[in-house]
Structure formats: C-alpha cells, structure tokens
Amino acid sequence: MITREIKVKILERYNEKDEKMYISNILDKVYRFEKTNKIEFTNFLNLNEFSKITSILNELKVKYFVYSLNNKLSKKVIFFVPDYIVLDESFFKNYISAIKITSSNKDKLYHKDYMGAIFSLGLKHEVIGDIYVKDNFAILFCLRDVKDYILTNLFKVKRQEVNVEEIKIDENLESMLEINLVKYEYIVSSLRADAVISVVYGLSRNQVKEKILSGDLYINDKQEYFSSTMLKEGDIVSFRKCGKLKIGEKLRKTRSDRIVLEVYKYS
C-alpha cells in the first residue's frame, strides 16, 4: 500500500514542479486503486514521463498495464486493473478513441497545424495522444472523455475546413500508422546534441545552440536547453522546423577518431 510517507519520499527526488505534480497525481491513482480495487488510469504520458512513472511503479512492485496499440504509439496510458477483469483490446477501447481528420484542400497540412487547431479548443495536452499525419488526413488519439467535444467543435485546421469522424481502433487502423524510418550514416565529432544535430541538418554549431536556447530541442519528449547534452542509442530527437530522428548505433571510429553514427530520420 502506498502510504503518505512513501509518496513524500518519492516526490523528494524530483525538483521540477511539473514532475512533482504528475507523479503525485499518479501515485494518488495507485492509492485509490489499492484501496477500492476499481479501475484507475493515467492521462497520456510522453516518453520521459512514462520512463519515470514505470520506474517508480516497478520499484513499488505495483502491477500495471500499458496501452500503446501494439507499441505503435509514443504516448502511452497506464492502467491499474483489478484481477477479476479480463483484459483484451475491447477493454482499452472504452477509454481511448481515434479520430480521423480529413481535408479536401490541396494545401498540405503539417503536424503543427493539427496540434494548433486541437489545442485552440482549450484542451489540455495530457488528454491528447499521438497525432499521425498522412497525405490529406491525420489520425488523432485522445481520451474517450473528450472525443465528443472534438467531434463537435473541430471544424477547421489552419483555415481549411475539415471533416472529423471517429474510427475503429483495429488492424486496419494499425496498418495506417506505419512509420517510415530512413537510415543514414553521419560522421560526428561526438554524441553531444549540438554536434549531431549540426551535421544531420547542415547547420552551424552556433545556429544549433541558438535554437536549443530558444527551446527548439526535445529529447524523448523532454525539452532540453543544454547543447552539451549527450545522446545515446534509442533517443528520439525532435528539432523544431528541422525534423525528427532516432539515434542508432555507433558503427565505428574513423582514423581521426570521429564517430560513424547510424541515424534514422522520420519520413
């Protein structure tokens, strides 16, 4: 059982206010679940939040289930479910919805356009999951509680009229969410964020540093402000107005002791 003392000790490890808030909120959910034996679930968690929360839950030996549509979603929802309930795909559909947003306009819409339109509705970011953008449509995942609000109020994306409809979360949807990762090899001086990004996107180190200081760098969904942050294999790096990539293996060293790095770009 999670006691007040245990909760206080865990929260003492963290300094940032936002971290303390969402960790405290989830520990309260675990407490209610253990006390009532009724279903509890989190909001959508980004990679950084998910890593912290699962580490805490594993430490406390709390049993939990993760919804991520067969690992296709980067934002995940954690469920605490009593043993008497049978878990299958239909269970999660009671809590998660998928919405297709379609535009008939030929002008291309980008991820940021859909994000802007959705959050202009006054929704909190934690009730919105992944947004997958295709040629003339996007798939949005959200908590079921806000599904009807989105369907009723979302009419335009970047001044383009759009059609919104709920779609089934099934195998057909999964096939629509295939992400293309294109592999490249780059020679970098080190795994510092600024060193890798400058080579991958053809920017000067000073340009990269300025953008990082402006808040343009996200590593595993966490905003980073330090150019010297070291990247590691598996890290997901987003650099505003440049793109998104995944760090692969260090393949080898060159004669000048530089690193040949495998990088996967999201296409």
KOLGUMI-276320 format. One record per residue: residue number from 1; residue in one letter; x, y, z of N, C-alpha, C in turn. Coordinates in Angstrom, 3 decimals. Last residue first. Example, Ala and Ser with C-alpha at 12.3 -4.5 7.8 and 13.67 -1.06 7.14 Angstrom:
BEGIN
PT     n   res        n_u        n_v        n_w       ca_u       ca_v       ca_w        c_u        c_v        c_w
PT     2     S     12.850     -2.250      7.080     13.670     -1.060      7.140     12.900      0.030      7.870
PT     1     A     13.190     -5.690      7.800     12.300     -4.500      7.800     13.200     -3.300      7.800
END
This chain:
BEGIN
PT     n   res        n_u        n_v        n_w       ca_u       ca_v       ca_w        c_u        c_v        c_w
PT   267     S     10.255      9.912    -41.976      9.882     10.483    -43.282      8.374     10.720    -43.345
PT   266     Y     12.644     10.283    -39.524     11.222     10.029    -39.754     10.833     10.705    -41.058
PT   265     K     15.878      8.853    -39.789     15.012     10.018    -39.922     13.574      9.582    -40.160
PT   264     Y     18.321      7.416    -37.827     17.079      7.131    -38.563     16.220      8.396    -38.576
PT   263     V     21.805      6.985    -37.930     20.691      7.868    -37.585     19.488      7.515    -38.450
PT   262     E     24.891      5.866    -36.811     23.678      5.471    -37.514     22.523      6.352    -37.015
PT   261     L     28.047      7.397    -37.063     26.807      7.200    -36.305     25.644      6.858    -37.219
PT   260     V     31.317      7.242    -36.578     30.347      6.986    -37.650     29.054      6.536    -36.969
PT   259     I     33.278      9.643    -34.925     32.317      8.549    -34.800     31.442      8.450    -36.054
PT   258     R     36.847     10.151    -35.130     35.474     10.621    -35.155     34.545      9.415    -35.204
PT   257     D     39.531      9.500    -35.287     38.834      9.257    -34.015     37.453      9.920    -33.959
PT   256     S     40.614      9.531    -37.731     40.793     10.767    -36.944     39.990     10.716    -35.638
PT   255     R     39.777      7.167    -38.749     41.193      7.284    -38.404     41.462      8.519    -37.550
PT   254     T     36.560      6.582    -37.101     37.402      6.892    -38.258     38.867      6.987    -37.800
PT   253     K     34.804      3.889    -35.552     35.574      5.123    -35.439     36.373      5.333    -36.733
PT   252     R     31.385      2.695    -35.955     32.849      2.526    -35.913     33.497      3.884    -35.695
PT   251     L     28.670      2.967    -35.209     29.109      1.881    -36.073     30.609      1.614    -35.985
PT   250     K     26.552      3.394    -32.733     27.875      3.894    -33.119     28.525      2.770    -33.920
PT   249     E     23.080      3.099    -33.780     24.333      2.585    -33.201     25.539      3.447    -33.579
PT   248     G     20.763      5.832    -33.700     21.069      4.411    -33.837     22.401      4.050    -33.190
PT   247     I     18.265      8.065    -32.754     19.700      7.762    -32.718     19.912      6.252    -32.769
PT   246     K     15.826      9.362    -34.864     16.126      8.370    -33.816     17.604      8.028    -33.908
PT   245     L     14.254     12.570    -35.463     15.141     11.455    -35.774     15.317     10.540    -34.563
PT   244     K     12.555     15.178    -37.125     12.585     14.238    -36.006     13.454     13.058    -36.403
PT   243     G     13.053     18.644    -38.075     12.593     17.274    -38.212     12.761     16.455    -36.947
PT   242     C     12.981     21.488    -38.220     14.010     20.704    -38.905     13.560     19.262    -39.105
PT   241     K     11.170     22.757    -36.684     11.339     23.270    -38.047     12.458     22.569    -38.804
PT   240     R     12.701     21.558    -33.702     11.646     22.333    -34.357     12.083     22.911    -35.696
PT   239     F     13.666     18.412    -33.400     14.268     19.737    -33.518     13.326     20.590    -34.353
PT   238     S     13.657     15.551    -31.424     12.845     16.451    -32.249     13.479     17.832    -32.216
PT   237     V     14.876     12.335    -31.025     15.245     13.757    -31.011     14.331     14.530    -31.951
PT   236     I     14.955      9.580    -29.074     14.146     10.230    -30.095     14.378     11.726    -29.971
PT   235     D     17.528      7.193    -28.432     16.930      8.501    -28.145     16.137      9.005    -29.354
PT   234     G     18.847      4.920    -29.275     17.429      4.801    -28.946     16.748      6.122    -28.652
PT   233     E     22.004      5.705    -27.913     21.234      4.862    -28.828     19.787      4.743    -28.346
PT   232     K     22.211      9.131    -26.767     22.539      7.704    -26.696     21.628      6.930    -27.638
PT   231     L     23.723     12.371    -26.330     22.709     11.481    -26.883     23.173     10.039    -26.769
PT   230     M     24.350     14.769    -23.861     24.866     13.630    -24.612     23.716     12.732    -25.060
PT   229     T     24.217     18.257    -23.923     23.500     17.029    -23.576     23.984     15.887    -24.463
PT   228     S     25.289     20.662    -24.682     26.233     19.593    -24.326     25.546     18.293    -23.917
PT   227     S     23.256     22.456    -24.970     23.879     21.936    -26.186     24.765     20.735    -25.901
PT   226     F     20.393     22.458    -23.069     21.847     22.378    -22.998     22.415     21.732    -24.261
PT   225     Y     17.687     22.337    -22.893     18.252     23.648    -23.175     19.780     23.644    -23.212
PT   224     E     14.980     20.238    -23.827     16.348     20.353    -23.352     16.934     21.700    -23.788
PT   223     Q     11.892     18.736    -23.094     12.579     19.911    -23.619     13.957     20.039    -22.983
PT   222     K     11.171     15.404    -23.824     11.520     16.357    -22.776     12.321     17.506    -23.381
PT   221     D     10.802     13.539    -25.811      9.654     14.394    -25.446      9.944     15.351    -24.303
PT   220     N     13.378     12.617    -26.299     12.394     11.722    -25.670     11.243     12.522    -25.056
PT   219     I     14.252     15.890    -26.415     14.833     14.553    -26.424     13.918     13.637    -25.624
PT   218     Y     13.871     18.795    -28.276     13.196     17.837    -27.388     13.887     16.486    -27.539
PT   217     L     14.664     22.165    -28.903     15.138     20.783    -28.820     14.332     19.974    -27.813
PT   216     D     13.957     24.831    -28.834     13.568     24.054    -30.010     13.949     22.579    -29.943
PT   215     G     14.534     26.861    -27.006     13.561     25.828    -26.632     13.121     24.932    -27.764
PT   214     S     16.534     28.595    -27.467     15.183     29.110    -27.708     14.099     28.081    -27.395
PT   213     L     18.751     27.046    -27.143     18.471     28.033    -26.089     17.069     28.618    -26.233
PT   212     I     18.559     25.742    -29.625     18.407     24.976    -28.381     18.058     25.912    -27.234
PT   211     K     19.087     27.836    -31.378     17.773     27.188    -31.419     17.521     26.374    -30.145
PT   210     E     21.750     28.380    -30.676     20.723     29.424    -30.536     19.332     28.815    -30.511
PT   209     K     22.994     25.962    -31.344     22.984     26.410    -29.950     21.909     27.463    -29.715
PT   208     V     22.659     25.979    -34.141     22.043     24.927    -33.320     21.929     25.379    -31.868
PT   207     Q     24.227     28.168    -34.846     22.796     28.146    -35.167     22.058     27.143    -34.292
PT   206     N     26.714     27.250    -33.962     26.116     28.438    -33.349     24.615     28.509    -33.622
PT   205     R     27.199     25.114    -35.664     27.035     24.844    -34.227     26.376     26.037    -33.538
PT   204     S     25.201     25.358    -38.650     26.409     25.641    -37.883     26.147     25.338    -36.410
PT   203     L     23.516     22.567    -40.234     23.521     23.874    -39.578     24.854     24.095    -38.881
PT   202     G     22.721     20.097    -41.347     23.538     21.034    -42.107     23.525     22.444    -41.564
PT   201     Y     21.447     18.165    -39.890     20.609     19.170    -40.556     21.398     20.258    -41.278
PT   200     V     23.562     16.523    -39.006     22.373     15.921    -39.614     21.582     16.948    -40.421
PT   199     V     25.390     18.370    -37.871     25.774     17.548    -39.020     24.536     17.033    -39.751
PT   198     S     23.912     19.489    -35.789     24.517     20.372    -36.795     24.900     19.596    -38.049
PT   197     I     23.230     17.236    -34.244     22.190     17.981    -34.958     22.776     18.860    -36.057
PT   196     V     25.739     16.436    -33.166     24.957     15.541    -34.025     23.973     16.334    -34.874
PT   195     A     26.521     18.696    -31.675     27.420     18.114    -32.672     26.647     17.254    -33.665
PT   194     D     24.432     19.147    -29.890     24.720     20.156    -30.915     25.609     19.602    -32.023
PT   193     A     24.521     16.776    -28.313     23.344     17.113    -29.110     23.673     18.097    -30.223
PT   192     R     27.414     14.717    -28.487     26.763     15.917    -27.969     25.602     16.275    -28.901
PT   191     L     28.853     12.622    -29.440     27.410     12.425    -29.340     26.725     13.580    -28.624
PT   190     S     31.306     13.957    -31.794     30.909     13.359    -30.516     29.406     13.167    -30.533
PT   189     S     31.702     14.430    -34.465     32.855     14.548    -33.562     32.569     13.918    -32.202
PT   188     V     30.390     12.185    -36.966     30.240     13.258    -35.975     31.446     13.262    -35.041
PT   187     I     29.170     11.192    -39.958     30.412     11.244    -39.197     30.334     12.452    -38.270
PT   186     Y     26.251      9.209    -40.481     26.900     10.509    -40.398     28.202     10.371    -39.611
PT   185     E     23.948      7.389    -42.381     25.175      7.339    -41.593     25.854      8.701    -41.649
PT   184     Y     20.424      6.616    -42.202     21.558      7.367    -42.728     22.774      7.101    -41.845
PT   183     K     17.273      5.165    -42.918     18.571      5.080    -42.245     19.648      5.863    -42.986
PT   182     V     14.036      6.224    -42.315     15.073      6.096    -43.336     16.439      6.178    -42.667
PT   181     L     11.032      4.927    -41.356     12.307      5.413    -40.837     13.378      5.158    -41.891
PT   180     N      7.643      5.378    -41.494      8.822      5.108    -42.310     10.052      5.756    -41.680
PT   179     I      5.130      3.819    -39.680      6.048      4.945    -39.722      7.280      4.550    -40.526
PT   178     E      1.787      2.950    -40.021      3.165      2.539    -40.260      4.048      3.783    -40.419
PT   177     L     -0.865      3.352    -39.615      0.054      4.072    -38.748      1.512      3.668    -38.940
PT   176     M     -2.488      1.774    -41.064     -2.403      3.165    -41.492     -1.313      3.924    -40.730
PT   175     S     -2.463     -0.583    -39.652     -1.738     -0.570    -40.919     -1.578      0.849    -41.453
PT   174     E     -4.146      0.134    -37.522     -2.724     -0.130    -37.271     -1.903     -0.055    -38.555
PT   173     L     -6.603      0.221    -38.821     -6.014      1.456    -38.313     -4.519      1.269    -38.076
PT   172     N     -6.948     -2.490    -39.331     -6.891     -1.555    -40.453     -6.252     -0.238    -40.030
PT   171     E     -7.125     -3.564    -36.758     -5.951     -3.873    -37.574     -5.815     -2.922    -38.759
PT   170     D     -8.542     -0.806    -34.828     -8.445     -2.210    -35.230     -7.201     -2.397    -36.103
PT   169     I    -10.580      1.377    -33.697     -9.195      1.022    -33.395     -9.055     -0.474    -33.654
PT   168     K    -12.658      3.123    -35.965    -12.403      1.961    -35.119    -10.905      1.783    -34.893
PT   167     I    -13.092      6.693    -35.739    -12.829      5.470    -36.482    -12.477      4.347    -35.512
PT   166     E    -15.055      9.610    -35.818    -14.415      8.573    -35.011    -14.229      7.335    -35.867
PT   165     E    -14.270     12.422    -37.861    -15.096     11.245    -37.583    -14.329     10.284    -36.699
PT   164     V    -14.363     15.555    -39.478    -13.862     14.741    -38.369    -14.826     13.596    -38.098
PT   163     N    -13.211     17.498    -42.142    -14.235     16.557    -41.687    -13.639     15.715    -40.569
PT   162     V    -12.369     20.993    -42.373    -12.033     19.571    -42.253    -13.255     18.772    -41.827
PT   161     E    -11.294     23.921    -44.022    -12.401     23.149    -43.453    -12.035     21.670    -43.467
PT   160     Q     -8.452     25.764    -43.142     -9.031     24.777    -44.055    -10.161     24.032    -43.348
PT   159     R     -7.293     27.357    -41.246     -8.285     27.982    -42.134     -8.828     27.043    -43.195
PT   158     K     -5.924     25.346    -39.728     -5.219     26.375    -40.496     -6.103     26.945    -41.613
PT   157     V     -8.709     23.476    -39.728     -7.290     23.374    -39.393     -6.560     24.336    -40.315
PT   156     K    -12.074     23.496    -38.476    -11.027     23.984    -39.370     -9.643     23.673    -38.813
PT   155     F    -13.726     22.252    -36.622    -14.223     22.489    -37.976    -13.114     22.833    -38.962
PT   154     L    -14.361     20.782    -33.696    -13.251     20.955    -34.623    -13.779     21.061    -36.054
PT   153     N    -16.633     20.277    -32.111    -16.073     21.631    -32.173    -14.927     21.851    -33.159
PT   152     T    -17.480     17.623    -32.101    -18.483     18.684    -32.189    -17.873     20.042    -32.513
PT   151     L    -15.209     16.106    -31.790    -16.065     15.865    -32.952    -17.050     17.005    -33.182
PT   150     I    -14.333     17.074    -29.293    -13.537     17.305    -30.503    -14.398     17.149    -31.750
PT   149     Y    -16.392     16.150    -27.639    -16.099     17.587    -27.686    -15.312     17.926    -28.956
PT   148     D    -16.202     13.393    -27.927    -17.387     14.089    -28.442    -17.151     15.592    -28.562
PT   147     K    -13.642     12.925    -26.642    -13.903     12.579    -28.041    -15.069     13.373    -28.619
PT   146     V    -13.013     13.159    -24.038    -13.006     14.406    -24.820    -13.344     14.161    -26.285
PT   145     D    -13.159     10.568    -23.003    -13.961     11.616    -22.366    -14.035     12.891    -23.203
PT   144     R    -11.239      9.039    -24.259    -12.621      8.956    -24.742    -13.504     10.065    -24.181
PT   143     L     -8.250     10.700    -25.083     -9.049     10.021    -24.071    -10.510     10.095    -24.500
PT   142     C     -7.073     10.198    -28.484     -7.449     11.023    -27.339     -8.146     10.164    -26.304
PT   141     F     -5.307     10.415    -31.539     -5.722      9.600    -30.400     -6.014     10.518    -29.220
PT   140     L     -5.881     11.144    -34.918     -5.663     11.688    -33.576     -6.145     10.683    -32.540
PT   139     I     -4.623     11.155    -38.082     -5.278     10.309    -37.074     -4.882     10.837    -35.708
PT   138     A     -5.241     13.203    -40.948     -4.469     12.893    -39.743     -5.300     11.987    -38.852
PT   137     F     -4.889     13.692    -44.528     -5.639     13.447    -43.298     -4.682     13.187    -42.144
PT   136     N     -3.512     13.676    -46.843     -4.568     14.682    -46.693     -5.433     14.435    -45.464
PT   135     D     -1.151     12.040    -46.060     -1.213     12.979    -47.179     -2.262     14.071    -46.989
PT   134     K     -0.866     12.023    -42.435     -0.678     11.398    -43.741     -0.857     12.459    -44.823
PT   133     V      0.167     12.150    -39.143     -0.213     12.946    -40.302      0.131     12.190    -41.588
PT   132     Y     -0.937     11.268    -36.013     -0.230     10.772    -37.186     -0.733     11.512    -38.417
PT   131     I     -0.551     12.129    -32.781     -1.212     12.608    -33.995     -0.365     12.139    -35.172
PT   130     D     -1.023     10.592    -29.564     -0.284     10.798    -30.808     -1.176     11.370    -31.904
PT   129     G     -3.273     12.195    -27.297     -2.164     11.281    -27.540     -1.449     11.617    -28.839
PT   128     I     -4.588     14.392    -24.929     -4.336     14.133    -26.346     -3.116     13.239    -26.493
PT   127     V     -4.653     15.033    -22.354     -5.780     14.210    -22.811     -5.636     13.857    -24.288
PT   126     E     -2.463     16.698    -21.921     -2.390     15.326    -21.419     -3.567     14.442    -21.826
PT   125     H     -3.044     19.254    -22.857     -2.199     18.376    -23.679     -2.232     16.925    -23.220
PT   124     K     -6.469     20.232    -22.654     -5.166     20.053    -22.023     -4.364     19.019    -22.811
PT   123     L     -8.259     22.329    -24.955     -7.984     21.017    -24.356     -6.600     20.992    -23.721
PT   122     G     -9.020     24.535    -26.375     -8.917     24.662    -24.925     -8.658     23.351    -24.215
PT   121     L     -8.905     24.535    -29.052    -10.211     24.193    -28.473    -10.197     24.270    -26.948
PT   120     S     -6.341     24.802    -29.709     -7.121     26.043    -29.706     -8.522     25.805    -29.157
PT   119     F     -5.470     22.231    -29.879     -5.277     22.910    -28.592     -5.949     24.271    -28.546
PT   118     I     -6.216     21.716    -32.548     -6.761     20.910    -31.439     -6.634     21.646    -30.115
PT   117     A     -4.752     23.556    -34.061     -6.211     23.549    -34.127     -6.822     22.816    -32.931
PT   116     G     -2.097     22.865    -33.416     -2.606     24.194    -33.126     -4.122     24.231    -33.097
PT   115     M     -1.958     20.222    -34.408     -1.768     20.498    -32.981     -2.366     21.844    -32.602
PT   114     Y     -2.264     20.702    -37.129     -3.278     19.926    -36.413     -3.186     20.186    -34.910
PT   113     D      0.102     22.161    -37.541     -1.194     22.748    -37.871     -2.321     22.030    -37.131
PT   112     K      2.158     20.417    -36.849      1.968     21.609    -36.023      0.617     22.275    -36.291
PT   111     H      1.943     18.560    -38.969      1.654     18.154    -37.592      1.352     19.369    -36.717
PT   110     Y      0.456     20.287    -41.796      1.529     19.655    -41.057      1.097     19.339    -39.632
PT   109     L     -1.184     20.085    -44.945     -1.232     20.443    -43.527     -0.164     19.647    -42.789
PT   108     K     -1.009     21.319    -48.248     -0.571     20.338    -47.254     -0.673     20.899    -45.838
PT   107     D     -3.745     22.105    -50.237     -2.625     22.639    -49.467     -2.275     21.684    -48.332
PT   106     K     -6.060     21.039    -51.254     -4.795     20.502    -51.757     -3.585     21.005    -50.983
PT   105     N     -8.787     20.137    -49.119     -7.938     21.168    -49.720     -6.606     20.550    -50.161
PT   104     S    -10.156     18.403    -47.669    -10.319     18.253    -49.113     -9.453     19.258    -49.869
PT   103     S     -9.006     16.669    -44.797     -9.138     17.947    -45.507     -9.258     17.671    -46.998
PT   102     T     -9.939     14.869    -41.875     -9.677     14.866    -43.315     -9.912     16.248    -43.918
PT   101     I     -9.148     13.088    -39.127     -9.379     14.479    -39.537     -8.965     14.585    -41.002
PT   100     K    -10.347     10.555    -37.096     -9.736     10.864    -38.384    -10.147     12.279    -38.792
PT    99     I     -9.650      9.480    -33.838    -10.430     10.396    -34.682     -9.652     10.664    -35.959
PT    98     A    -10.000      7.057    -31.364     -9.228      7.511    -32.520    -10.142      8.335    -33.415
PT    97     S     -9.948      6.766    -27.747    -10.633      6.934    -29.034     -9.644      7.356    -30.110
PT    96     I     -9.999      4.860    -24.762     -9.203      5.543    -25.785    -10.009      5.625    -27.079
PT    95     Y    -11.796      3.482    -23.184    -11.103      4.621    -22.588    -10.324      5.467    -23.606
PT    94     N    -12.776      1.294    -24.404    -13.712      2.017    -23.537    -13.107      3.317    -23.011
PT    93     K    -10.660      0.109    -25.577    -11.489      0.962    -26.432    -12.552      1.708    -25.632
PT    92     F     -9.624     -1.599    -23.681     -8.990     -0.294    -23.831     -9.827      0.666    -24.671
PT    91     F    -11.288     -3.860    -24.074    -11.256     -3.161    -22.788    -10.726     -1.738    -22.976
PT    90     S    -10.721     -4.852    -26.572    -12.016     -4.188    -26.381    -12.059     -3.414    -25.062
PT    89     E     -8.290     -6.160    -26.242     -8.319     -4.885    -26.965     -9.629     -4.133    -26.742
PT    88     D     -8.471     -7.295    -22.798     -8.257     -7.524    -24.223     -8.374     -6.167    -24.918
PT    87     L     -8.586     -8.586    -19.587     -8.010     -7.553    -20.435     -7.877     -8.036    -21.874
PT    86     V    -11.104     -9.137    -17.291    -10.354     -9.724    -18.399     -9.877     -8.604    -19.322
PT    85     I    -11.020     -8.591    -13.817    -11.384     -8.059    -15.132    -10.478     -8.667    -16.203
PT    84     Y    -10.013     -9.427    -11.444    -11.236    -10.092    -11.900    -11.681     -9.598    -13.284
PT    83     D     -7.844     -7.851    -10.752     -7.592     -9.168    -11.329     -8.833     -9.818    -11.911
PT    82     P     -8.199     -4.375    -11.694     -8.401     -5.493    -10.771     -8.243     -6.840    -11.472
PT    81     V     -5.687     -2.275    -13.073     -6.905     -3.044    -13.322     -7.026     -4.204    -12.331
PT    80     F     -4.462      0.613    -14.131     -4.418     -0.230    -12.937     -5.751     -0.953    -12.897
PT    79     F     -2.766      1.690    -17.076     -3.995      1.273    -16.407     -3.664      0.431    -15.177
PT    78     I     -1.278      4.330    -18.823     -1.080      3.234    -17.872     -2.398      2.962    -17.155
PT    77     V     -0.776      5.225    -22.152     -1.673      5.341    -20.994     -1.456      4.114    -20.119
PT    76     K      1.706      6.994    -24.123      1.077      5.794    -23.583      0.178      6.118    -22.395
PT    75     K      3.051      8.061    -27.151      2.402      8.464    -25.899      1.545      7.312    -25.404
PT    74     S      3.735      6.551    -29.331      4.825      7.025    -28.471      4.275      7.513    -27.135
PT    73     L      2.279      3.592    -30.572      2.073      4.926    -30.026      3.252      5.331    -29.149
PT    72     K      2.798      1.012    -31.242      2.823      1.979    -32.336      2.687      3.408    -31.829
PT    71     N      2.564     -1.095    -29.443      3.805     -0.312    -29.458      3.922      0.660    -30.635
PT    70     N     -0.127     -1.897    -29.664      0.959     -2.766    -30.148      2.256     -1.994    -30.393
PT    69     L     -1.225      0.527    -28.416     -1.615     -0.017    -29.721     -0.466     -0.811    -30.342
PT    68     S     -0.620      0.996    -25.794      0.182      1.713    -26.788     -0.084      1.205    -28.203
PT    67     Y     -1.232      0.792    -22.414     -1.883      0.818    -23.721     -1.026      1.624    -24.689
PT    66     V     -0.084     -1.333    -19.877      0.215     -0.185    -20.731     -0.555     -0.300    -22.041
PT    65     F     -0.804     -2.057    -16.464     -0.895     -2.431    -17.871     -0.725     -1.172    -18.717
PT    64     Y      0.662     -3.081    -13.308      0.025     -2.121    -14.208      0.027     -2.676    -15.631
PT    63     K      1.392     -3.532     -9.905      1.018     -4.172    -11.164      0.278     -3.163    -12.044
PT    62     V      4.127     -2.341     -8.127      2.721     -2.119     -8.458      2.435     -2.746     -9.820
PT    61     K      6.641     -2.233     -6.907      6.031     -3.533     -7.242      4.515     -3.407     -7.446
PT    60     L      8.006      0.053     -6.615      6.971     -0.194     -5.603      6.252     -1.528     -5.812
PT    59     E      9.576     -0.128     -8.911     10.228     -0.079     -7.599      9.238     -0.439     -6.488
PT    58     N      7.602      0.062    -10.828      8.369     -1.180    -10.714      9.069     -1.264     -9.358
PT    57     L      6.789      2.704    -10.393      5.832      1.604    -10.202      6.550      0.267    -10.050
PT    56     I      9.143      4.101    -11.077      8.582      4.191     -9.722      7.659      3.021     -9.443
PT    55     S      9.378      3.408    -13.775     10.481      3.127    -12.852      9.977      3.132    -11.406
PT    54     T      7.031      4.424    -14.809      7.190      2.966    -14.763      8.339      2.563    -13.848
PT    53     I      7.578      7.217    -14.506      6.466      6.574    -13.800      6.656      5.068    -13.709
PT    52     K      9.822      7.678    -16.176      9.881      7.980    -14.740      8.815      7.202    -13.968
PT    51     S      8.808      6.873    -18.693     10.007      6.256    -18.133     10.086      6.464    -16.625
PT    50     F      6.646      8.625    -19.022      6.413      7.181    -18.947      7.602      6.466    -18.315
PT    49     E      7.935     11.091    -19.255      7.027     10.838    -18.128      6.826      9.337    -17.923
PT    48     N      9.346     10.634    -21.680     10.051     10.994    -20.449      9.200     10.697    -19.218
PT    47     L      7.308     10.088    -23.542      8.377      9.113    -23.278      9.086      9.376    -21.963
PT    46     N      4.128     11.159    -22.090      5.168     11.160    -23.110      6.303     10.225    -22.685
PT    45     L      0.962      9.800    -21.388      2.298     10.105    -20.873      3.289     10.121    -22.023
PT    44     F     -2.428     10.586    -21.042     -1.355     10.196    -21.949     -0.024     10.686    -21.382
PT    43     N     -3.473      9.876    -17.632     -3.589     10.581    -18.898     -2.525     10.036    -19.835
PT    42     T     -4.113      6.598    -16.149     -3.435      7.885    -16.252     -3.923      8.641    -17.486
PT    41     F     -6.718      4.930    -14.298     -5.812      5.061    -15.440     -5.272      6.475    -15.512
PT    40     E     -8.326      2.357    -12.409     -7.763      3.705    -12.474     -6.843      3.752    -13.700
PT    39     I    -10.941      0.238    -11.315    -10.053      0.663    -12.404     -9.619      2.119    -12.238
PT    38     K    -10.820     -0.705     -7.839    -11.554     -0.278     -9.030    -10.564      0.295    -10.044
PT    37     N     -9.984     -1.203     -5.248     -9.922     -2.286     -6.232    -10.797     -1.985     -7.446
PT    36     T     -9.725      0.717     -3.274    -11.079      0.391     -3.740    -11.145     -0.815     -4.666
PT    35     K     -6.968      0.855     -2.621     -7.986      0.963     -1.563     -9.352      0.448     -2.016
PT    34     E     -5.582      0.685     -4.985     -5.286     -0.297     -3.928     -6.365     -0.295     -2.844
PT    33     F     -6.707      2.939     -6.277     -6.868      1.596     -6.832     -6.646      0.536     -5.752
PT    32     R     -5.838      5.025     -4.669     -7.280      4.761     -4.789     -7.538      3.357     -5.310
PT    31     Y     -3.033      4.758     -5.104     -3.589      4.656     -3.748     -5.086      4.326     -3.802
PT    30     V     -2.885      5.279     -7.823     -2.494      3.957     -7.320     -3.073      3.728     -5.936
PT    29     K     -3.680      7.944     -7.793     -4.495      6.963     -8.507     -4.181      5.540     -8.024
PT    28     D     -1.539      9.051     -6.397     -2.890      9.124     -5.812     -3.825      8.118     -6.486
PT    27     L      0.441      8.667     -8.274      0.534      7.932     -7.005     -0.800      7.963     -6.269
PT    26     I     -0.441     10.506    -10.163     -0.494      9.076    -10.484     -0.366      8.228     -9.223
PT    25     N     -0.024     12.950     -8.822     -1.356     12.594     -9.317     -1.473     11.100     -9.576
PT    24     S      2.736     12.894     -8.412      1.828     12.903     -7.265      0.438     12.448     -7.674
PT    23     I      3.547     13.102    -11.075      3.905     11.915    -10.295      2.994     11.795     -9.084
PT    22     Y      2.581     15.606    -11.799      2.021     14.429    -12.464      2.386     13.137    -11.723
PT    21     M      3.956     17.273     -9.855      2.501     17.285     -9.997      1.988     16.003    -10.643
PT    20     K      6.708     16.858    -10.155      6.069     16.547     -8.867      4.553     16.407     -9.025
PT    19     E      6.994     17.872    -12.768      7.273     16.473    -12.453      6.563     16.058    -11.180
PT    18     D      6.371     20.574    -12.380      5.536     19.754    -13.265      5.733     18.271    -12.995
PT    17     K      8.497     21.404    -10.674      7.105     21.446    -10.224      6.206     20.538    -11.058
PT    16     E     11.534     19.624    -10.254     10.652     20.406    -11.105      9.195     20.275    -10.675
PT    15     N     12.773     17.806     -8.537     12.849     19.238     -8.252     11.844     20.066     -9.038
PT    14     Y     12.496     14.678     -6.864     12.285     15.497     -8.047     12.213     16.973     -7.677
PT    13     R     12.625     13.266     -4.562     13.676     13.015     -5.551     13.618     14.007     -6.715
PT    12     E     10.369     13.718     -3.098     11.581     14.444     -2.707     12.710     14.283     -3.720
PT    11     L      8.535     11.874     -3.974      8.462     13.232     -4.528      9.696     14.061     -4.183
PT    10     I      9.242      9.682     -2.366      9.409      9.616     -3.817      9.445     11.015     -4.418
PT     9     K      8.553     10.591      0.198      9.943     10.214     -0.092     10.214     10.181     -1.592
PT     8     V      5.780     10.959     -0.097      6.643     12.109      0.201      8.093     11.796     -0.158
PT     7     K      4.937      8.269     -0.479      4.712      9.287     -1.512      5.644     10.482     -1.320
PT     6     I      5.611      7.148      1.980      6.247      6.653      0.758      6.127      7.696     -0.350
PT     5     E      3.883      8.585      3.662      5.328      8.665      3.863      6.085      8.222      2.611
PT     4     R      1.372      7.817      2.822      1.763      9.218      2.655      3.277      9.364      2.761
PT     3     T      1.699      4.600      1.152      1.368      5.473      2.281      1.792      6.907      1.972
PT     2     I      0.558      2.203     -0.868      1.298      3.451     -0.918      0.826      4.364      0.209
PT     1     M      0.846     -1.199      0.000      0.000      0.000      0.000      0.886      1.256      0.000
END
